Amino acid sequence: MKIKTKKSRVKKNYVIVANKGYGKKLLGTKIYFEGKKPKQFKKDGSIRFGKNILEIINVQFKDKKFRWIVTNKEDSIKSERGIYRIRTSTHLLDKMNSEMYDRNRDIKNDIIKSQFAIVYPGYFDSNAAPVYVPGKISKILKKEIIPRLSSEDRQSVLDFLPDFISSESLSSVNLLKAETEIQSLRELTKDFDRAIKNTHAESWWQKYIRKNILIIQQGYIKAIEKMNVSVGNVKFPDFSLVTHDNYLDIFEIKKPTTNLIKLDSSRGNYFWDIEMSKAITQVENYIENVSKHADAVRSFLKDEHNIDLKVLKPRGIILAGNTQIFQTQKEKDDFRLLSQGLKNISIVTYDELLVRLENYTKVLASFKK
């Protein structure tokens, strides 16, 4: 007697995409599922977001074997036996569907309001506030979108920020200001470092430093350009800075490549290079002229800039050179001795200014924590 055996059926755990809207490349693709076949699948193997998800996965895993698997709860990516199994829960699909519905509704509402305001101006206002769904901004506001913002986008952000900041608590505002300042300082530090390594003309450096000095060098509250005080043929500095306590500093700007010192081979010591000697002499003359005509300078600044300065003997600061080029300890020591020997004048090198900027940024960042 023959015993009949029933052929066991293997349960199919995938659907095959037959929807022509998926395109030729995706037709015939298998979309897997775990457990009971999800109700989101249609008869032609399509599923909401399926085409877009498969396209994105194909790009991300183009050189790898993978399976897209729709699950009840699990969202994960695991490599199993040489195949990447990308599991997406029906909960996540429903969440994306809900978000798409909200966005489409907002877009349609905005279009309707805009067009109705044109056609029925007496009844509909084109300036009506658009419908906002909470959580949308948190999904959009990522720093990666900054390069893609249009001029209208940027203006809208600038218009929005003052009202937003005023609505926040003082601690939140201070945190925002600190974070913004730290980010700006980091960008400026990178830019300043790159600029030092390039060969810019002195005129370029004068414009760059004048534009950024109040940020680079803390403690100054205002920059004064072209002090056109009329006192005979007396020359006054082209660029000065007002300190936080209302004193005047005269600022002379040279290049990072300016030679600072030169070797006296007969004595084995270093002395100021010719360009530095000229700069020192010029600043000394400026200090003398400002001190001698303090009343005229004070009146000019009061009239032109509304600043009541204490014009005593000002300090002179010369920004020039880069000590990173020093090759011996003797150069470093002699430069220090020469700098300390100057009266009322400080020499600040570009590498020193860069370090100050870096350190200030680090201090701000540490306090923000």
HUMO-V601705 format. One record per backbone hydrogen bond with DSSP energy under -1.0 kcal/mol. NH is the residue of the N-H (numbers start at 1). CO is the residue of the C=O. E is the energy in kcal/mol with one decimal. If there is no record, write none. Layout:
BEGIN
nh->NH co->CO e->E
nh->NH co->CO e->E
END
This chain:
BEGIN
nh->15 co->31 e->-2.3
nh->17 co->29 e->-2.7
nh->18 co->44 e->-3.6
nh->22 co->19 e->-1.9
nh->23 co->20 e->-1.7
nh->27 co->23 e->-1.3
nh->28 co->17 e->-3.0
nh->29 co->26 e->-2.2
nh->31 co->15 e->-2.6
nh->32 co->68 e->-2.2
nh->33 co->13 e->-2.2
nh->34 co->70 e->-1.9
nh->41 co->38 e->-1.3
nh->42 co->46 e->-2.6
nh->45 co->42 e->-1.8
nh->50 co->47 e->-2.8
nh->53 co->49 e->-2.9
nh->54 co->50 e->-2.7
nh->55 co->51 e->-2.1
nh->56 co->52 e->-2.3
nh->57 co->53 e->-2.8
nh->58 co->54 e->-2.4
nh->59 co->55 e->-1.6
nh->60 co->56 e->-2.4
nh->61 co->57 e->-2.9
nh->64 co->61 e->-1.8
nh->67 co->84 e->-2.6
nh->69 co->86 e->-2.9
nh->70 co->32 e->-2.9
nh->71 co->88 e->-2.3
nh->76 co->87 e->-1.6
nh->78 co->85 e->-1.8
nh->80 co->83 e->-3.0
nh->83 co->80 e->-1.3
nh->84 co->65 e->-2.7
nh->85 co->78 e->-3.5
nh->86 co->67 e->-2.9
nh->87 co->76 e->-3.0
nh->88 co->69 e->-2.6
nh->90 co->71 e->-1.8
nh->93 co->89 e->-1.9
nh->94 co->90 e->-2.4
nh->95 co->91 e->-2.0
nh->96 co->92 e->-2.4
nh->97 co->93 e->-2.2
nh->98 co->94 e->-2.3
nh->99 co->95 e->-2.1
nh->100 co->96 e->-2.4
nh->101 co->97 e->-2.2
nh->102 co->98 e->-2.3
nh->103 co->99 e->-2.4
nh->104 co->100 e->-2.8
nh->105 co->101 e->-2.4
nh->106 co->102 e->-2.3
nh->107 co->103 e->-2.7
nh->108 co->104 e->-2.7
nh->109 co->105 e->-2.7
nh->110 co->106 e->-2.7
nh->111 co->107 e->-2.4
nh->112 co->108 e->-2.6
nh->113 co->109 e->-2.8
nh->114 co->110 e->-2.5
nh->115 co->111 e->-2.5
nh->116 co->112 e->-3.0
nh->117 co->113 e->-2.1
nh->119 co->115 e->-2.4
nh->120 co->116 e->-3.7
nh->123 co->120 e->-1.9
nh->124 co->120 e->-2.1
nh->128 co->125 e->-1.4
nh->136 co->133 e->-1.8
nh->140 co->136 e->-1.3
nh->141 co->137 e->-3.3
nh->142 co->140 e->-1.8
nh->145 co->142 e->-2.0
nh->146 co->143 e->-1.2
nh->148 co->145 e->-1.4
nh->149 co->146 e->-1.5
nh->154 co->150 e->-2.4
nh->155 co->151 e->-2.1
nh->156 co->152 e->-2.1
nh->157 co->153 e->-2.2
nh->158 co->154 e->-2.2
nh->159 co->155 e->-2.4
nh->160 co->156 e->-1.9
nh->161 co->157 e->-2.3
nh->164 co->160 e->-2.0
nh->165 co->161 e->-3.2
nh->166 co->162 e->-2.3
nh->167 co->163 e->-1.0
nh->168 co->165 e->-1.2
nh->173 co->169 e->-2.3
nh->174 co->170 e->-2.6
nh->175 co->171 e->-2.1
nh->176 co->172 e->-2.4
nh->177 co->173 e->-2.7
nh->178 co->174 e->-2.5
nh->179 co->175 e->-2.5
nh->180 co->176 e->-2.5
nh->181 co->177 e->-2.6
nh->182 co->178 e->-2.7
nh->183 co->179 e->-2.3
nh->184 co->180 e->-2.4
nh->185 co->181 e->-2.7
nh->186 co->182 e->-2.4
nh->187 co->183 e->-2.1
nh->188 co->184 e->-2.5
nh->189 co->185 e->-2.6
nh->190 co->186 e->-2.0
nh->191 co->187 e->-2.3
nh->192 co->188 e->-3.1
nh->193 co->189 e->-2.4
nh->194 co->190 e->-2.3
nh->195 co->191 e->-2.3
nh->196 co->192 e->-2.1
nh->197 co->193 e->-1.2
nh->198 co->195 e->-1.1
nh->205 co->201 e->-1.9
nh->206 co->202 e->-2.3
nh->207 co->203 e->-1.8
nh->208 co->204 e->-2.4
nh->209 co->205 e->-2.9
nh->210 co->206 e->-2.0
nh->211 co->207 e->-1.8
nh->212 co->208 e->-1.7
nh->213 co->209 e->-2.3
nh->215 co->212 e->-1.4
nh->216 co->212 e->-2.8
nh->217 co->213 e->-2.8
nh->221 co->242 e->-2.8
nh->224 co->240 e->-3.3
nh->226 co->238 e->-3.0
nh->227 co->237 e->-1.4
nh->228 co->226 e->-1.9
nh->229 co->227 e->-2.1
nh->231 co->229 e->-1.1
nh->234 co->231 e->-1.9
nh->240 co->224 e->-2.7
nh->241 co->249 e->-3.0
nh->242 co->222 e->-2.9
nh->243 co->247 e->-2.7
nh->244 co->219 e->-1.6
nh->246 co->243 e->-1.9
nh->249 co->241 e->-2.8
nh->250 co->315 e->-3.3
nh->251 co->239 e->-2.0
nh->252 co->317 e->-3.0
nh->254 co->319 e->-3.0
nh->258 co->255 e->-1.2
nh->262 co->271 e->-3.0
nh->264 co->269 e->-3.9
nh->265 co->263 e->-1.0
nh->267 co->264 e->-1.1
nh->268 co->264 e->-2.7
nh->271 co->262 e->-2.7
nh->273 co->260 e->-2.1
nh->277 co->273 e->-2.5
nh->278 co->274 e->-2.2
nh->279 co->275 e->-2.0
nh->280 co->276 e->-2.7
nh->281 co->277 e->-2.3
nh->282 co->278 e->-2.4
nh->283 co->279 e->-2.3
nh->284 co->280 e->-2.3
nh->285 co->281 e->-2.0
nh->286 co->282 e->-2.1
nh->287 co->283 e->-2.6
nh->288 co->284 e->-2.1
nh->289 co->285 e->-2.5
nh->290 co->286 e->-2.8
nh->291 co->287 e->-2.2
nh->292 co->288 e->-2.3
nh->293 co->289 e->-2.0
nh->297 co->293 e->-2.3
nh->298 co->294 e->-2.8
nh->299 co->295 e->-2.3
nh->300 co->296 e->-2.3
nh->301 co->297 e->-2.5
nh->302 co->298 e->-2.0
nh->303 co->299 e->-2.5
nh->304 co->300 e->-3.0
nh->305 co->301 e->-1.7
nh->307 co->301 e->-1.5
nh->309 co->307 e->-1.1
nh->310 co->246 e->-2.6
nh->311 co->309 e->-1.1
nh->312 co->310 e->-2.0
nh->315 co->248 e->-1.2
nh->316 co->344 e->-2.9
nh->317 co->250 e->-3.1
nh->318 co->346 e->-2.7
nh->319 co->252 e->-2.9
nh->320 co->348 e->-1.9
nh->321 co->255 e->-2.6
nh->325 co->322 e->-1.4
nh->326 co->323 e->-1.6
nh->332 co->328 e->-1.4
nh->333 co->329 e->-2.8
nh->334 co->330 e->-2.6
nh->335 co->331 e->-2.2
nh->336 co->332 e->-1.9
nh->337 co->333 e->-2.3
nh->338 co->334 e->-2.7
nh->339 co->335 e->-2.3
nh->340 co->336 e->-2.4
nh->341 co->337 e->-1.2
nh->342 co->339 e->-1.2
nh->346 co->316 e->-2.8
nh->348 co->318 e->-2.8
nh->350 co->321 e->-2.5
nh->353 co->349 e->-2.2
nh->354 co->350 e->-2.2
nh->355 co->351 e->-2.0
nh->356 co->352 e->-2.2
nh->357 co->353 e->-2.0
nh->358 co->354 e->-2.4
nh->359 co->355 e->-2.7
nh->360 co->356 e->-2.5
nh->361 co->357 e->-1.9
nh->362 co->358 e->-2.1
nh->363 co->359 e->-2.3
nh->364 co->360 e->-2.3
nh->365 co->361 e->-2.3
nh->366 co->362 e->-2.2
nh->367 co->363 e->-2.0
nh->368 co->364 e->-1.8
nh->369 co->365 e->-1.1
END
